[in-house]
C-alpha cells in the first residue's frame, strides 16, 4: 500500500501546480476531485469566453501526465 503524505482537494490550476511541485520534491500526494474531469470550472473574464478552451484543457492534461499527477475523479471529500 502506497503511503500518502499530503491530500489535495481539487484538480484546478492550483491543485495541479502544487501536486507537480510535491512530486518533484519526492513527496507522495493524492489529488481528489468531485467532478469527472480536470479544470471543471474554467477561468475567464465576464462577457468574453476563452477562444482556445480545448487547447487549454489539452495543455492541462499534458501537464498532468508530464508531472505524474494521478487525480482521483468523482471523489467527494
C-alpha positions as CSV (number, residue, x, y, z in Angstrom):
1,X,0.0,0.0,0.0
2,X,1.4,3.4,-1.0
3,X,1.9,5.9,1.8
4,X,0.3,9.3,1.1
5,X,1.9,12.4,2.6
6,X,-0.4,15.1,1.5
7,X,-4.0,15.2,0.3
8,X,-5.0,18.0,-2.1
9,X,-8.6,18.8,-2.9
10,X,-9.4,20.0,-6.4
11,X,-7.9,19.4,-9.8
12,X,-8.0,23.0,-10.8
13,X,-4.9,25.0,-11.7
14,X,-3.7,25.3,-8.1
15,X,-4.2,21.7,-7.2
16,X,-2.3,20.6,-10.3
17,X,0.6,23.0,-9.7
18,X,1.0,22.1,-6.1
19,X,0.9,18.3,-6.9
20,X,3.6,18.8,-9.6
21,X,5.9,20.7,-7.1
22,X,5.3,17.9,-4.5
23,X,6.1,15.2,-7.0
24,X,9.3,17.0,-8.0
25,X,10.3,17.0,-4.3
26,X,9.5,13.3,-3.9
27,X,6.6,13.9,-1.6
28,X,3.7,11.5,-2.1
29,X,0.4,13.2,-2.6
30,X,-3.1,12.5,-3.8
31,X,-5.4,14.9,-5.6
32,X,-9.1,14.4,-5.1
33,X,-11.7,15.9,-7.4
34,X,-15.5,15.7,-7.1
35,X,-16.1,16.2,-10.9
36,X,-15.3,13.8,-13.7
37,X,-12.6,15.9,-15.3
38,X,-9.7,18.3,-14.9
39,X,-10.5,22.0,-14.5
40,X,-14.2,21.6,-14.5
41,X,-14.7,25.3,-14.0
42,X,-12.7,27.3,-16.5
43,X,-11.2,30.7,-15.6
44,X,-12.3,33.5,-17.8
45,X,-13.4,37.1,-17.6
46,X,-17.0,38.2,-17.9
47,X,-18.5,39.0,-21.3
48,X,-15.8,37.2,-23.4
49,X,-15.1,33.5,-23.4
50,X,-11.7,31.9,-23.9
51,X,-11.1,31.3,-27.6
52,X,-9.0,28.2,-27.3
53,X,-10.6,26.4,-24.4
54,X,-9.9,23.0,-26.0
55,X,-6.2,23.7,-26.3
56,X,-6.1,24.9,-22.7
57,X,-7.7,21.7,-21.4
58,X,-5.3,19.6,-23.6
59,X,-2.4,21.6,-22.0
60,X,-3.6,20.7,-18.5
61,X,-3.8,17.0,-19.3
62,X,-0.3,17.0,-20.8
63,X,0.9,18.8,-17.7
64,X,-0.7,16.2,-15.5
65,X,0.9,13.4,-17.5
66,X,4.4,15.0,-17.6
67,X,4.5,15.6,-13.8
68,X,3.0,12.2,-13.0
69,X,-0.1,13.6,-11.3
70,X,-2.8,10.9,-10.8
71,X,-6.0,12.7,-9.8
72,X,-8.9,10.6,-8.4
73,X,-12.0,11.9,-10.1
74,X,-15.6,11.7,-8.9
75,X,-14.4,11.6,-5.2
76,X,-16.2,13.6,-2.6
77,X,-14.4,15.0,0.4
